[in-house]
Amino acid sequence: MIIILISVLVGISTAFIGAIQLQKFGTEIFVANLIGLSMVRQMAASMTAFVMAGRTGAAYAAQIGTMQVNQEIDALETLGVPPIDFLVVPRIMAMVVMMPFLYFFSCLAGILGGLLVAKLMLNISPVAFYHQIVGALHVKDFVVGVLMAIVFGALVAFYGCLRGIQCGRSAASVGQAATSAVVGSIVAIIVANFIFSIVTTTLGI
């Protein structure tokens, strides 16, 4: 629900800013291109990852950190259960599987937000908006977006689990681990976003 709300607001704000500029040149219809490409190739994956970093990444760090404080991880090792296989891998896999679905929800919500602005501010009909956005988007755009969502999700889960494993033996350490997980995840997402932009531009994707 949070992802949908944020995506709608991002779509509305992006469309509003774009519409003001496009009106100067009489090309209001291209607001559909702006919204479609920005959400599918960039904003949907990034916004979803930021939300998951603040919610799930911090939760992973806090859960595993609490287990570290309570010596539950030590107990797993004593029983011969690898903590990485039991605690980390399932969380990373869960995030990798869920991120593409959340990405598509974010794309749809952002595009609907842009459509709202196009209709109310520019008087563009939903049919015209639909045909314009379908013509602007290609399969490769969705492939790039899904790959970004998967990588971002893996980074969020990895940092959350890493900070949890590295957590100290006090309650304060759990809070520090959660904070560090969020900050580290956001930085990693921004760096990965930059790398994706360079690679896709270089390859002409």
C-alpha positions in Angstrom: 0.0 0.0 0.0 2.8 2.4 0.8 4.5 1.6 -2.5 1.3 2.3 -4.4 0.8 5.6 -2.6 4.3 6.8 -3.2 4.3 5.7 -6.8 1.0 7.5 -7.5 2.4 10.7 -5.9 5.7 10.4 -7.9 3.7 9.9 -11.1 1.6 13.0 -10.3 4.5 15.2 -9.5 6.6 14.0 -12.5 3.7 14.6 -14.8 2.9 18.0 -13.3 6.5 19.2 -13.7 6.7 17.8 -17.2 3.3 19.2 -18.3 4.4 22.7 -17.4 7.4 22.5 -19.7 5.7 20.6 -22.5 2.8 23.1 -22.6 5.3 25.8 -23.7 6.0 23.8 -26.9 2.5 22.5 -27.5 3.6 18.9 -27.0 1.5 18.0 -24.0 0.8 14.5 -25.3 4.4 13.6 -24.7 3.7 13.7 -21.0 2.7 10.0 -21.5 6.2 9.2 -22.8 7.7 11.0 -19.9 5.7 9.1 -17.3 5.9 5.7 -19.0 9.7 5.7 -19.6 10.6 7.3 -16.2 8.5 4.9 -14.2 9.2 1.7 -16.1 13.0 2.3 -16.5 13.9 4.1 -13.4 11.4 5.4 -10.8 9.4 2.3 -10.1 12.3 0.1 -9.2 14.1 2.8 -7.2 11.0 3.9 -5.2 10.1 0.3 -4.4 13.7 -0.4 -3.3 13.8 2.7 -1.1 10.6 1.7 0.6 11.8 -1.9 1.1 15.1 -0.7 2.5 13.3 1.3 5.2 10.8 -1.4 5.9 12.2 -4.9 5.2 15.9 -4.2 5.2 15.7 -2.7 8.7 13.4 -5.5 9.8 16.0 -8.1 8.6 18.8 -6.4 10.5 16.7 -6.1 13.7 15.5 -9.7 13.6 18.9 -11.2 13.0 20.5 -8.7 15.4 18.1 -9.7 18.1 18.9 -13.4 17.5 22.6 -12.4 17.8 21.9 -10.7 21.2 19.9 -13.7 22.4 22.7 -16.1 21.2 20.3 -17.9 19.0 22.8 -17.8 16.1 25.4 -19.4 18.4 22.8 -22.1 19.2 22.3 -22.8 15.4 26.0 -23.2 14.9 26.2 -25.5 17.9 23.4 -27.7 16.3 25.4 -27.7 13.1 22.9 -25.5 11.2 24.7 -22.9 9.0 23.3 -19.5 9.9 23.9 -18.2 6.3 21.9 -21.0 4.8 19.1 -20.9 7.4 18.8 -17.1 8.0 20.3 -15.2 5.0 19.6 -17.1 1.8 15.9 -17.5 2.3 15.5 -13.8 3.0 17.5 -12.8 0.0 15.5 -15.2 -2.2 12.2 -13.9 -0.8 13.1 -10.3 -1.7 14.4 -11.3 -5.2 11.1 -13.1 -5.9 8.8 -10.3 -4.6 10.5 -7.3 -6.0 9.4 -7.8 -9.7 5.7 -8.0 -8.5 6.1 -4.9 -6.4 7.8 -3.2 -9.4 4.9 -3.8 -11.7 2.4 -2.5 -9.0 4.6 0.6 -8.7 4.7 1.1 -12.5 0.9 0.8 -12.8 0.3 3.2 -9.9 2.8 5.8 -11.3 1.3 5.7 -14.7 -2.2 6.1 -13.3 -1.0 9.1 -11.4 0.4 10.6 -14.6 -2.9 9.8 -16.4 -4.8 11.8 -13.7 -2.6 14.9 -14.3 -2.9 14.4 -18.1 -6.7 14.3 -17.9 -7.3 17.1 -15.4 -4.6 19.5 -16.3 -4.0 18.9 -20.0 -7.4 17.5 -21.0 -5.8 14.4 -22.7 -8.2 11.6 -23.0 -7.3 8.2 -21.4 -7.5 6.6 -24.8 -5.0 9.0 -26.3 -2.8 8.6 -23.2 -2.9 4.8 -23.5 -2.0 4.8 -27.2 0.9 7.2 -26.7 2.4 5.3 -23.8 2.0 2.0 -25.6 3.9 3.4 -28.5 6.6 4.8 -26.3 7.3 1.6 -24.2 9.1 -1.5 -25.4 9.8 -4.9 -23.9 13.4 -4.0 -23.3 12.3 -1.1 -21.0 10.4 -3.6 -18.8 13.4 -6.0 -18.9 15.7 -3.3 -17.6 13.2 -2.3 -14.9 12.7 -5.9 -13.7 16.5 -6.5 -13.6 17.0 -3.3 -11.6 14.2 -4.3 -9.2 15.8 -7.8 -8.7 19.3 -6.3 -8.1 18.0 -3.7 -5.8 16.0 -6.2 -3.8 19.0 -8.5 -3.4 21.1 -5.5 -2.2 18.4 -4.5 0.4 18.2 -8.1 1.7 22.0 -8.6 1.7 22.7 -5.4 3.7 19.9 -6.1 6.1 21.2 -9.6 6.8 24.8 -8.5 6.9 24.3 -5.8 9.5 22.2 -8.2 11.5 25.0 -10.8 11.5 27.5 -8.2 12.4 25.4 -6.9 15.3 26.9 -6.6 18.7 25.5 -8.1 21.9 23.5 -5.2 23.2 20.1 -3.6 22.5 21.8 -0.5 21.3 23.6 -2.5 18.7 20.3 -3.8 17.3 19.2 -0.2 16.6 22.5 0.7 15.1 22.4 -2.4 12.9 18.9 -1.4 11.6 20.0 2.1 10.9 23.2 1.0 9.2 21.2 -1.5 7.1 18.9 1.3 5.7 21.7 3.7 5.0 23.9 1.1 3.4 21.0 -0.2 1.3 20.1 3.3 0.0 23.7 4.0 -0.9 24.1 0.7 -2.7 20.8 1.3 -4.6 22.0 4.7 -5.8 25.4 3.3 -6.9 23.8 0.3 -8.6 21.3 2.7 -10.3 24.3 4.7 -11.6 26.0 1.6 -13.0 22.7 0.5 -14.7 22.4 3.9 -16.3 26.0 3.8 -17.6 25.7 0.2 -18.9 22.3 0.6 -20.6 23.4 3.9 -22.2 26.7 2.3 -23.4 24.9 -0.8 -24.8 22.1 1.4 -26.3 19.4 -0.5 -24.5 
